[in-house]
Structure formats: C-alpha cells, structure tokens
Amino acid sequence: MEYRYLGDSGLKVSEITYGNWLTHASQVENDAAIACVRAALDVGISTFDTADVYANTGAETVLGEALKGERRQSLEIATKVFGPTGPKGHNDTGLSRKHILESIDGSLERLQTDYVDLYQAHRYDHETPLEETMQAFADVVRQGKVLYVGVSEWTADQLRAGAALAKDLGFQLISNQPQYSALWRVIEGEVVPASKELGISQIVWSPIAQGVLTGKYQPGQPLPEGSRATDDKGGAKMIERFMNDEVLSAVQELKPIADELSLSMAQLAVAWVLQNENVASAIIGASRPEQVHDNAGAAGVQIPAELMSRIDDALGSVVERDPAKTNDSSPKTREV
C-alpha cells in the first residue's frame, strides 16, 4: 500500500480507502462486512469512509464494530453529515448548526471513537447560510471531535467560498469527495484546478463506475444475476446512465490494456484515477474479501502515458465531462 498527503495538510491517507456506502447494514451481512474490513487492514488500507446516512446510521455502527480493538492512531476514519437520518424530521438533515453538532455526537457513538479524522459535508446545503455551516465545523474541530474537515461533490465556486470562510475561522478544507472514473470526468474542468489552487485533494468515489469498468456487463447480453444493475436498492438507478451498448462496447476495449499491464479490469480502473496528482485516494467497496485484495492491487501502479492515451481513445465520446453535473448532484431543497 502507498500513502499520500491529503490536501495541504500533514495527514496521510492510504491510496485505497475502504468505503461502506452500499454494503454494510444493507447488501452485506455483518459477518461478511467485518471480513471485508479485516481484508482491508491486511492489505495496508488505513483509511475508512462512511456516512451517517448510509443505511440510516447502520453502516457507521457496523464499521465501528469491525474496527473495534484496532490501534486508533493507525487509522484514518472519515464520515459525513448532510443526509436525512433517524426519523427524518425537519431538522434531521442539512448542514445547519443544530444538525452538525447533533450528528457528530451520534457518529462518534456509533463508530466507538472519541474523534473522526475527517468530517465531510456530504453535499452543499443551499438552505443554510454557508457561514453557519463553517462556524459549526470550526466548533467541532476546536472541541477535538474532528481533526480535519472536507466536503463532497462541491463545485469550484463552493469550494472557494468554503475555503475562504474556513481560513477566516482558523481551520482549512483539505478534501473533496466527488464521483470520478475514466467514464465520469466532470471534475477535471473546474473542480480539480480550483482544488489545486486551494490546497484540496480529491478522495474519489465510484472509480470503477459502479462496476461497469470491470467489464462484467457485456453489450447486448442480459445483466448478470445479482449484480448492482439489477438491484433496485443497491444502485441500479445510478448505474443506468452507463448501461447502453455504446458505453459497454467501449469498456470492452480496455481489456487488452489491462492485460498488457497484468492488471484486472478493476485494478486498471482504480489505478487510472490514481494517476491524477490531485487524487489522494480512491474509495472501494466490497461484498467479499477477495474484491478488497484485487482492488488494493491498484496501489502504486504507474500507467505509462502511451497507455493512458489508449484508454482515452478507447472510451472516446462516451466519457462524461460536463462540469455542470457537479452542481446537479446537490439537492436544491433538503430531503425529507
């Protein structure tokens, strides 16, 4: 495993982050989830990402149990706040001071820790003044409950505004967590340049494009039984944007490149995002320990420039690059 600094901070994270968005307390039984966490630790993954909204707080509970007994100083635990939790009442969502201060206490209890290394605004809250949100983050940092602050799926302008307020309040934004893969490159035009300017790293989610970049979905063929594309509760709606023959045919063109590098298709996809110098870590999920071992093999891989160009040529026009897609990801009103 290799490790990288997160933003302009002294904190290092593993190039591969283990995340439990669609698995723990949802698709995967607790024993299997714990086995995947053990596999992550075995391959040197030290960074674990979750959120209070995952499985309506259940995923944090499972992760806390799985990491119990580990040396806390050797881990980087990240969670998020924004989405609706609990009974989903009118103040159980968003980035208000009330919700942030209450949510961090709930997350710490479920994760069985006194602090989280990274606390992230899961989306931008259009209904709460940014000043209120950033002041609340400053307070939880000063209370020692949070060591570093990050965000997720914020636009370049939102990052600039948030970073300026953070600086005034005596802390810094060090990370952004966007969707990023060889098929979904919407952060490259605006978010990445702004992040470099601000000293912010990316911790990217869905580097394998919800499994599409593994090549398991074949053009013109039925969907594999039990796959994410067939699971209405586990991401089928998210993956449908890629489920057309043009995209799936282009992905098949990556197989010879993966073979040339002696990588699996999944490893190639994860290694591809790690070639971006602004990416500190790629989040992987898993339902089986062997998936963790396979994905972790992407750490430290250097893809030659010529093969990076061949990947671009293979995917061609099926790549999504529109920067406006980042703004589209944040709801304009709070979920209830």
DRENBA-959913 format. One line per field, with one value per residue (C-alpha): residue in three letters; residue number from 1; x, y, z. Coordinates in nm, 4 decimals. Each point is the difference from the previous one (the first is absolute). Layout:
BEGIN
type <- (ALA,...) $
seq <- (NUM,...) $
X <- (X,...) $
Y <- (Y,...) $
Z <- (Z,...) $
***
This chain:
BEGIN
type <- (MET,GLU,TYR,ARG,TYR,LEU,GLY,ASP,SER,GLY,LEU,LYS,VAL,SER,GLU,ILE,THR,TYR,GLY,ASN,TRP,LEU,THR,HIS,ALA,SER,GLN,VAL,GLU,ASN,ASP,ALA,ALA,ILE,ALA,CYS,VAL,ARG,ALA,ALA,LEU,ASP,VAL,GLY,ILE,SER,THR,PHE,ASP,THR,ALA,ASP,VAL,TYR,ALA,ASN,THR,GLY,ALA,GLU,THR,VAL,LEU,GLY,GLU,ALA,LEU,LYS,GLY,GLU,ARG,ARG,GLN,SER,LEU,GLU,ILE,ALA,THR,LYS,VAL,PHE,GLY,PRO,THR,GLY,PRO,LYS,GLY,HIS,ASN,ASP,THR,GLY,LEU,SER,ARG,LYS,HIS,ILE,LEU,GLU,SER,ILE,ASP,GLY,SER,LEU,GLU,ARG,LEU,GLN,THR,ASP,TYR,VAL,ASP,LEU,TYR,GLN,ALA,HIS,ARG,TYR,ASP,HIS,GLU,THR,PRO,LEU,GLU,GLU,THR,MET,GLN,ALA,PHE,ALA,ASP,VAL,VAL,ARG,GLN,GLY,LYS,VAL,LEU,TYR,VAL,GLY,VAL,SER,GLU,TRP,THR,ALA,ASP,GLN,LEU,ARG,ALA,GLY,ALA,ALA,LEU,ALA,LYS,ASP,LEU,GLY,PHE,GLN,LEU,ILE,SER,ASN,GLN,PRO,GLN,TYR,SER,ALA,LEU,TRP,ARG,VAL,ILE,GLU,GLY,GLU,VAL,VAL,PRO,ALA,SER,LYS,GLU,LEU,GLY,ILE,SER,GLN,ILE,VAL,TRP,SER,PRO,ILE,ALA,GLN,GLY,VAL,LEU,THR,GLY,LYS,TYR,GLN,PRO,GLY,GLN,PRO,LEU,PRO,GLU,GLY,SER,ARG,ALA,THR,ASP,ASP,LYS,GLY,GLY,ALA,LYS,MET,ILE,GLU,ARG,PHE,MET,ASN,ASP,GLU,VAL,LEU,SER,ALA,VAL,GLN,GLU,LEU,LYS,PRO,ILE,ALA,ASP,GLU,LEU,SER,LEU,SER,MET,ALA,GLN,LEU,ALA,VAL,ALA,TRP,VAL,LEU,GLN,ASN,GLU,ASN,VAL,ALA,SER,ALA,ILE,ILE,GLY,ALA,SER,ARG,PRO,GLU,GLN,VAL,HIS,ASP,ASN,ALA,GLY,ALA,ALA,GLY,VAL,GLN,ILE,PRO,ALA,GLU,LEU,MET,SER,ARG,ILE,ASP,ASP,ALA,LEU,GLY,SER,VAL,VAL,GLU,ARG,ASP,PRO,ALA,LYS,THR,ASN,ASP,SER,SER,PRO,LYS,THR,ARG,GLU,VAL) $
seq <- (1,2,3,4,5,6,7,8,9,10,11,12,13,14,15,16,17,18,19,20,21,22,23,24,25,26,27,28,29,30,31,32,33,34,35,36,37,38,39,40,41,42,43,44,45,46,47,48,49,50,51,52,53,54,55,56,57,58,59,60,61,62,63,64,65,66,67,68,69,70,71,72,73,74,75,76,77,78,79,80,81,82,83,84,85,86,87,88,89,90,91,92,93,94,95,96,97,98,99,100,101,102,103,104,105,106,107,108,109,110,111,112,113,114,115,116,117,118,119,120,121,122,123,124,125,126,127,128,129,130,131,132,133,134,135,136,137,138,139,140,141,142,143,144,145,146,147,148,149,150,151,152,153,154,155,156,157,158,159,160,161,162,163,164,165,166,167,168,169,170,171,172,173,174,175,176,177,178,179,180,181,182,183,184,185,186,187,188,189,190,191,192,193,194,195,196,197,198,199,200,201,202,203,204,205,206,207,208,209,210,211,212,213,214,215,216,217,218,219,220,221,222,223,224,225,226,227,228,229,230,231,232,233,234,235,236,237,238,239,240,241,242,243,244,245,246,247,248,249,250,251,252,253,254,255,256,257,258,259,260,261,262,263,264,265,266,267,268,269,270,271,272,273,274,275,276,277,278,279,280,281,282,283,284,285,286,287,288,289,290,291,292,293,294,295,296,297,298,299,300,301,302,303,304,305,306,307,308,309,310,311,312,313,314,315,316,317,318,319,320,321,322,323,324,325,326,327,328,329,330,331,332,333,334,335,336) $
X <- (0.0000,0.1116,-0.1028,-0.0551,-0.0408,-0.3574,-0.0081,0.2412,0.0017,0.2329,-0.2582,0.0799,-0.2665,0.0307,-0.0278,-0.2907,-0.2792,-0.2479,-0.3552,-0.3292,-0.2631,-0.2098,0.1181,0.0088,-0.3371,-0.1592,0.1168,0.2493,-0.0463,0.2043,0.2382,0.0845,0.0410,0.2425,0.1932,0.0376,0.1282,0.2513,0.1139,0.0425,0.2179,0.2018,0.0953,0.1017,-0.3125,-0.0116,-0.2725,-0.3672,-0.2878,-0.3647,-0.2921,-0.2812,-0.2568,0.1248,-0.2614,-0.1438,0.2958,0.0345,0.3191,0.1842,-0.0995,0.1332,0.3270,0.0455,-0.0394,0.2349,0.2781,-0.0413,0.3280,0.2167,0.2645,-0.1930,0.3091,0.0729,-0.3377,-0.1563,-0.3771,-0.2146,-0.3734,-0.2479,-0.2969,-0.2896,-0.2425,-0.3190,0.0475,-0.2053,-0.3736,0.0894,-0.1634,0.0228,0.3383,0.1401,0.1687,0.2133,0.2988,-0.1615,0.1917,-0.2572,0.0315,0.3818,0.0486,-0.2520,0.1208,0.3667,-0.0926,-0.2132,0.2755,0.2631,-0.2222,-0.0727,0.3638,0.1143,0.2648,0.0704,0.0715,-0.0146,0.3020,-0.2083,-0.3534,-0.1571,-0.2950,-0.1699,-0.1529,-0.0320,-0.2969,-0.1805,-0.2378,0.2542,0.2322,0.3506,0.1289,-0.2141,0.1240,0.3660,-0.0282,-0.1490,0.2883,0.2471,-0.1633,0.0155,0.3663,0.0722,-0.1898,0.2388,-0.2778,0.1284,0.3619,-0.0507,-0.2916,-0.0937,-0.2969,-0.1582,-0.1207,0.0515,0.0478,0.3112,-0.1789,-0.1341,0.3481,0.1464,-0.2680,0.0279,0.3801,0.0009,-0.2393,0.1945,0.3201,-0.1681,-0.1204,0.3425,-0.0236,0.0249,-0.1926,0.2341,-0.2146,-0.2872,-0.1730,-0.1350,-0.1003,0.2913,0.0903,0.1293,-0.3646,-0.1012,0.2484,-0.2180,0.2418,0.2917,-0.1090,-0.0695,0.0086,0.3530,0.1613,-0.1768,0.1027,0.3651,-0.0193,-0.1555,0.2104,-0.2866,0.0339,-0.2615,-0.1091,-0.1960,-0.2964,-0.1155,0.3374,-0.1311,-0.3214,-0.2234,0.1632,-0.0352,0.3775,0.0544,-0.1359,-0.2543,-0.2890,0.0119,-0.1631,-0.3140,0.0053,-0.2361,0.1082,0.1909,-0.2264,0.0557,0.2005,-0.0453,-0.1797,-0.2809,-0.0272,-0.2608,0.1256,0.3704,0.0725,-0.1861,-0.1236,0.3531,0.1466,-0.2662,0.1766,0.2771,-0.2210,-0.0084,0.1831,0.2158,0.1519,0.0234,0.1688,0.2545,0.0805,0.0772,0.2776,0.1859,0.0558,0.3170,0.1449,-0.0652,0.1579,0.3082,0.0461,-0.0797,-0.2921,-0.3614,-0.2512,-0.0926,0.3647,0.0442,-0.3014,0.1234,0.3573,-0.1293,-0.1530,0.3166,0.2024,-0.1631,0.2381,-0.2906,-0.1522,0.1229,-0.2064,-0.2552,-0.2911,-0.0803,-0.2958,-0.0213,-0.2389,0.2763,0.3587,0.1457,-0.1355,0.1969,0.3203,-0.0539,-0.0743,0.2889,0.2326,-0.0485,0.2022,0.3378,-0.0706,0.1416,-0.1809,0.2290,-0.1132,-0.0424,-0.2468,-0.1848,-0.0470,-0.1258,-0.2579,-0.1186,-0.0221,-0.1919,-0.2617,-0.0234,-0.3357,-0.1632,0.1892,-0.2115,0.1902,-0.2698,0.1027,-0.3662,-0.0597,0.1708,-0.2539,-0.2797,0.1074,-0.0990,-0.3763,-0.1310,-0.2378,0.0535,-0.1066,-0.2721) $
Y <- (0.0000,0.3542,0.3108,0.3603,0.3333,0.1269,0.3552,0.2510,-0.1809,-0.2356,-0.2803,-0.3034,-0.2377,-0.3330,0.0173,-0.2397,0.0913,-0.2629,0.1381,-0.1557,0.2006,-0.2774,-0.2982,0.0115,-0.0364,-0.0156,-0.2468,-0.1938,-0.1927,0.1240,-0.2991,0.0578,0.3717,-0.0610,-0.2473,0.2688,0.2509,-0.2584,-0.0532,0.3761,0.0185,-0.3004,0.1731,0.3216,0.2089,0.2431,0.2371,-0.0870,0.2088,-0.0097,0.2394,0.0319,-0.0268,-0.3401,-0.2574,0.2785,-0.0102,-0.3793,0.0063,0.2068,-0.2495,-0.2949,0.1793,0.0902,-0.3643,-0.1155,0.2382,-0.0564,-0.1030,0.1500,0.2565,0.3237,0.2058,-0.2275,0.0677,0.2908,-0.0142,0.2280,0.0560,0.2506,0.2144,0.1363,-0.2736,-0.0800,-0.2275,-0.1368,0.0555,0.2544,0.2927,0.3595,0.0570,-0.3488,0.1080,0.2740,0.1960,0.2157,0.0559,-0.2124,-0.2943,0.0071,0.0207,-0.2758,-0.2174,-0.0057,-0.1308,-0.2744,-0.0977,-0.0187,-0.2240,-0.2364,-0.0093,-0.0598,0.2710,0.3329,0.1775,-0.0393,0.0847,0.1507,0.1429,0.0802,0.2064,-0.2714,0.2518,0.3765,0.1315,0.2701,0.0665,0.0794,0.3030,-0.1202,0.2130,-0.2013,-0.3294,0.0939,0.1428,-0.3299,-0.1898,0.2354,-0.0718,-0.3803,0.0310,0.2118,-0.2482,-0.2731,-0.2096,0.0581,0.0286,0.1091,0.1233,-0.0898,0.0174,-0.2153,0.0906,0.3748,0.2203,0.2108,0.3155,-0.1746,-0.1273,0.3496,0.1524,-0.2764,0.0101,0.3772,-0.0232,-0.2910,0.2017,0.2918,-0.2405,-0.1524,-0.3365,-0.1260,-0.2102,-0.2767,-0.2330,-0.0401,-0.3311,-0.0085,-0.2755,-0.0594,-0.2740,-0.0459,0.0279,0.2897,0.2873,0.2999,0.1303,0.0424,0.3276,0.2153,-0.1858,-0.1392,0.3313,0.1819,-0.2724,0.0248,0.3748,-0.0474,-0.2898,-0.2504,-0.3666,-0.2279,-0.3230,-0.1458,-0.2339,-0.2482,-0.0314,-0.3182,0.1776,-0.2192,-0.3097,0.0905,0.0343,-0.3592,-0.1026,-0.2379,0.1690,-0.1165,0.1929,-0.1703,-0.2549,-0.0440,0.1649,-0.2370,-0.1401,0.1640,0.2900,0.3607,0.0794,-0.2354,0.1218,0.2721,0.0645,-0.0129,0.2491,-0.1165,0.3546,0.1418,-0.2548,0.0307,0.2984,-0.2377,-0.2905,0.0425,-0.1898,0.2965,0.0348,-0.3731,-0.0628,0.2745,-0.1495,-0.3366,0.1760,0.0502,-0.3729,-0.0230,0.3017,-0.1625,-0.3226,0.1894,0.1383,-0.3369,0.1630,-0.0988,0.2392,0.1223,0.0645,0.1943,0.2185,0.0789,0.0551,0.2386,0.2429,-0.0151,0.1333,0.3386,0.1803,0.1785,-0.3341,-0.1087,-0.3172,-0.2122,-0.1472,-0.3642,-0.1968,-0.3752,-0.2791,-0.2648,0.0135,-0.1070,0.3196,0.2014,-0.1875,0.0482,0.3731,0.0638,-0.1269,0.3343,0.1848,0.1166,-0.0872,0.2399,-0.0054,0.1163,0.3127,-0.1994,-0.2352,0.2928,0.1350,-0.3370,0.0009,0.3427,-0.1214,-0.3127,0.1858,0.2957,0.1756,-0.2126,0.1907,0.2523,0.3277,0.2635,0.2038,0.0903,-0.3595,0.0805,0.2696,-0.2369,-0.2455,0.2273,0.0192,0.3529,-0.0735,-0.2279,-0.3601,-0.1095) $
Z <- (0.0000,-0.0755,0.1963,-0.1098,0.1760,0.0125,-0.1324,0.1475,0.3325,0.1820,-0.0047,-0.2128,-0.1288,-0.1764,-0.3795,0.0332,0.2420,0.1139,-0.0210,0.1085,-0.1879,-0.1550,0.1978,0.3794,0.1710,-0.3450,-0.2659,0.2097,0.3230,0.2949,0.0025,-0.3657,0.0597,0.2847,-0.2162,-0.2676,0.2560,0.1255,-0.3587,-0.0422,0.3091,-0.1179,-0.3276,0.1748,-0.0469,0.2904,-0.1192,0.0481,-0.1339,0.1014,0.0602,0.2486,-0.2787,-0.1221,0.1004,0.2196,0.2440,-0.0175,-0.2085,0.2612,0.2682,-0.2001,-0.0767,0.3647,0.0988,-0.2752,0.1064,0.3746,0.1555,-0.2746,0.0973,-0.0533,-0.0819,-0.2963,-0.1650,-0.1857,0.0483,-0.2143,0.0159,-0.1382,0.0955,-0.2064,-0.0960,0.1935,0.3005,0.2878,-0.0439,-0.2714,0.1730,-0.1166,0.1689,-0.0655,-0.3215,-0.1517,0.1283,0.2659,0.3226,0.1825,-0.2348,-0.0143,0.3766,0.0654,-0.2866,0.1002,0.3445,-0.1527,-0.2442,0.2742,0.2101,-0.2882,-0.1133,0.3603,-0.0152,0.1677,-0.3290,-0.3756,-0.2090,-0.2804,0.0241,-0.3362,-0.1176,-0.2047,-0.2398,-0.0236,0.1978,-0.1985,0.2910,0.2735,-0.0020,-0.0775,0.2888,0.2440,-0.1369,0.0097,0.3519,0.1184,-0.1599,0.1677,0.3349,-0.0289,-0.0991,0.3085,0.2158,-0.1174,-0.1506,-0.3547,-0.1133,-0.3624,-0.2094,-0.3548,-0.2336,-0.2688,-0.3487,0.0390,-0.3049,-0.0562,0.1166,0.3095,0.0837,-0.0309,0.2220,0.2600,0.0061,0.0518,0.2954,0.1486,-0.0148,0.1769,0.2704,0.0580,-0.1762,-0.3554,-0.2468,-0.1089,-0.2097,-0.2414,-0.0699,-0.3553,-0.2364,-0.2365,-0.2443,-0.3522,-0.1094,0.2310,-0.0161,0.0833,0.2665,-0.2370,-0.1596,0.3064,0.3335,-0.0322,-0.1059,0.2870,0.2442,-0.1010,0.0537,0.3456,0.1276,-0.0121,-0.1017,-0.1498,0.1699,-0.2881,0.0095,-0.2624,-0.1795,-0.1646,-0.1117,0.2187,-0.1461,-0.3680,-0.0452,0.1138,-0.3404,0.1508,-0.1814,-0.3611,-0.2855,-0.1236,0.2828,0.2996,0.3238,0.2313,0.2682,0.3371,-0.1459,0.1067,-0.3253,0.1067,0.3608,0.0450,0.3555,-0.0773,-0.2726,-0.3115,-0.0628,0.0213,-0.2358,-0.2686,-0.1607,-0.1086,-0.0996,-0.3756,-0.2713,-0.1058,0.3484,0.0646,-0.3357,0.0678,0.3399,-0.1609,-0.1945,0.3289,0.0539,-0.2153,0.1852,0.3375,-0.1272,-0.1208,0.3525,0.1634,0.1786,0.0421,-0.1547,0.3484,0.0843,-0.3233,0.0827,0.3518,-0.1154,-0.2684,0.2527,0.2107,-0.2926,0.0647,0.2364,0.1697,0.1045,0.3437,0.0240,-0.1837,0.1940,-0.0586,0.1296,0.0301,0.0820,0.0083,0.1363,-0.3346,-0.1568,0.2558,-0.0832,-0.3727,0.0180,0.2383,-0.2709,-0.1765,0.2654,-0.1211,-0.3663,-0.2592,-0.3342,-0.2839,-0.1879,-0.3194,0.1662,0.1602,-0.3526,-0.1185,0.2791,-0.1132,-0.3591,0.0989,0.2033,-0.2376,-0.0034,0.2722,0.2725,0.1964,0.0507,0.0634,0.3110,0.0627,0.1119,0.3314,0.0822,-0.0987,0.2703,0.2916,0.0645,-0.0092,0.2868,0.2983,-0.0250,0.2399) $
***
